[in-house]
């Protein structure tokens, strides 16, 4: 069976590399940052997986046997879950999914001060702007962040130009199924976000899909009568993963909704058709009840606009080309001062291996973390213990922070949040993160 896999993959790779020069170019209309062209030294995902198979066969162990089984199943079955596969270094993004979620906290100026807008529709548009502004932030090419392990957490602080602060913490609260819970708050700017993501990646032949289940719940603390603004996520597709060129796309439908005022926006992230269409297109309609208020149109990687249904006038929701670089930097404790299960310290060796483009070292580093996690799970089962998240708890079917969320902007409220995210003894060690470029 193993030789058959090697033979099939090799014949497919020879056919791909024997294609014309035109076939080897990136698909038309793609953005350079959305496309990865693999050279002869990088090979393909198939050949990289085969390299892993050879490695684990040459280094037998219980953990290697588990990885072999997972990889063989992936190569043989379309629709297979990819959580147990170590991807080649050129498609791994050197940060955890828990940190990647912070991309949506990168343009806070779009939502700060929303409580000063007297019109509920205007506040809804401000929330919509904030949500749409997070998608352009991503690494160059087609990259997949690390799958967090149970109990892993990431936390950071934002120092804003107006002298205020924001705080973020995310934790992997479940392993089967995988659930990442997160919490952001800026008491002085009257914004709070609580949510969870349940990503599921599958192998679809020549592409990988990631279904982004879960939701974000945004609260404008200065406007409690609005209740929550609920936001869901589109799905992600990495196409052309087997040979030569890969393209990242967002696809399918998601929504932004505020029940208190009957406001909704159904958004469609459009994938490019085989013969027509364009990459990164987005379209949506904003409604109040059954009445259409306006239309969202544009490209999430460029400019997105809102067209008023009554007047026909257009306004820019977000210009990623013009304003995309104005990202709020996050501040993280140095890795040597982090706790063992904080994301950057936990995955430190894997990150170094990826940056060095050392596939074998990356595989070993990832396996070391995962094997330690299995041993912890085995010990808990032997003692009859159940994992208890540190920062979050399940309430009413939703993951909520173990914190009485302050609704005021007082110094006491700020101190309460900061001391919850970091003990008082460690809150003064925050320094500018050396890895902001990975954000």
Secondary structure as GFF3:
##gff-version 3
##sequence-region A 1 439
A	DSSP	alpha_helix	2	17	.	.	.	ID=ss1
A	DSSP	alpha_helix	21	24	.	.	.	ID=ss2
A	DSSP	three_ten_helix	32	34	.	.	.	ID=ss3
A	DSSP	beta_strand	35	37	.	.	.	ID=ss4
A	DSSP	alpha_helix	45	58	.	.	.	ID=ss5
A	DSSP	alpha_helix	62	76	.	.	.	ID=ss6
A	DSSP	three_ten_helix	89	91	.	.	.	ID=ss7
A	DSSP	beta_strand	92	96	.	.	.	ID=ss8
A	DSSP	alpha_helix	97	100	.	.	.	ID=ss9
A	DSSP	three_ten_helix	101	105	.	.	.	ID=ss10
A	DSSP	three_ten_helix	108	110	.	.	.	ID=ss11
A	DSSP	three_ten_helix	114	116	.	.	.	ID=ss12
A	DSSP	alpha_helix	120	132	.	.	.	ID=ss13
A	DSSP	beta_strand	144	146	.	.	.	ID=ss14
A	DSSP	beta_strand	153	159	.	.	.	ID=ss15
A	DSSP	beta_strand	165	174	.	.	.	ID=ss16
A	DSSP	beta_strand	179	186	.	.	.	ID=ss17
A	DSSP	three_ten_helix	187	189	.	.	.	ID=ss18
A	DSSP	beta_strand	191	203	.	.	.	ID=ss19
A	DSSP	beta_strand	207	220	.	.	.	ID=ss20
A	DSSP	three_ten_helix	224	226	.	.	.	ID=ss21
A	DSSP	beta_strand	228	231	.	.	.	ID=ss22
A	DSSP	beta_strand	235	239	.	.	.	ID=ss23
A	DSSP	beta_strand	245	258	.	.	.	ID=ss24
A	DSSP	beta_strand	263	270	.	.	.	ID=ss25
A	DSSP	beta_strand	281	288	.	.	.	ID=ss26
A	DSSP	beta_strand	291	299	.	.	.	ID=ss27
A	DSSP	beta_strand	303	308	.	.	.	ID=ss28
A	DSSP	beta_strand	314	319	.	.	.	ID=ss29
A	DSSP	alpha_helix	320	323	.	.	.	ID=ss30
A	DSSP	beta_strand	330	333	.	.	.	ID=ss31
A	DSSP	three_ten_helix	335	337	.	.	.	ID=ss32
A	DSSP	alpha_helix	343	346	.	.	.	ID=ss33
A	DSSP	alpha_helix	348	355	.	.	.	ID=ss34
A	DSSP	alpha_helix	359	383	.	.	.	ID=ss35
A	DSSP	beta_strand	392	395	.	.	.	ID=ss36
A	DSSP	beta_strand	398	401	.	.	.	ID=ss37
A	DSSP	alpha_helix	411	421	.	.	.	ID=ss38
A	DSSP	beta_strand	430	432	.	.	.	ID=ss39
A	DSSP	three_ten_helix	436	438	.	.	.	ID=ss40
###
